Every structure is written in C-alpha cells, then in structure tokens.
Amino acid sequence: MGATRVLVVDDDPDILEYLGFLLEDHGYQVSSANRSSSALAALDEFEPDVVIVDVIMPGRSGLDLLVTIRQHERWSSVPVVVLTGNDSIVQDNGRAYLRGHGLERGPDAVLAKPVDQQALVECLTRLTGAPT
C-alpha cells in the first residue's frame, strides 16, 4: 500500500509550499492546485485520499469546490478539510453556506489559519486512518 495521497488547494504559493513540505515530512504524497478549476483536474488525475482546501480563492471559492466534490458520485466520499482565516466559517463549519446547496455532508473538518501543524496531522490521521 502506498502513501496516503493529499491534494492541497490554496491560491497562496507559500502555503502550498509549506503544507507540501510539512505533509511530505509526515509521509504523505502531496499534489497541489492553486484554484478550484485545477483542483477538479487533479481529483481525476491524482485520485487523493483526502483534500485540503482554502476557502477564499480567485474564481470559485473552496466552499464551491466542496459542493462540487460532494455532488460528484466519484468524489463524494473523499474527506475534505477546510482551512480558513474566516472565523464565522470556523465556528459553523461552513454550514450556513452549504445549507443553500442542500448538502447533507459538509467538510469533514474545519481548521483555522494559521494552521496548527499537529492539529492538521492528527486530523489527517483520523480521516484517513494512515499513521504518521
């Protein structure tokens, strides 16, 4: 069995680089996308075990990407972790936004930025069952 595959979606290249190094250091295989449109292609090509997505990005937001993932038959069961600096999204796990799309399942976790390394790794371990 290979390394757990994590797709990181964020428009900030520094965050993509930071999370890539952090997760690779913990044994994850990482792919990144800098916007929702490129994340959709990466979902098909990389077939991640879990997706980490920022909320505020150019074009479609990370919450819009989450809606697409949850509504797509092939991807709907993939765990999604939302990273955001938006306190209201952290407090309600994005439910206020997602209710308008009729989603029963929102993100599997919401973590605040700046990301706590230990909390992120523990979250991924919980969601994927993969040891770090």
PyMOL commands that set and color helices and strands:
alter all, ss='L'
color gray80, all
select helices_A, chain A and resi 13-25+36-46+62-71+87-92+95-99+117-128
alter helices_A, ss='H'
color red, helices_A
select strands_A, chain A and resi 5-9+29-33+50-54+80-84+109-112
alter strands_A, ss='S'
color yellow, strands_A
deselect
rebuild
show_as cartoon
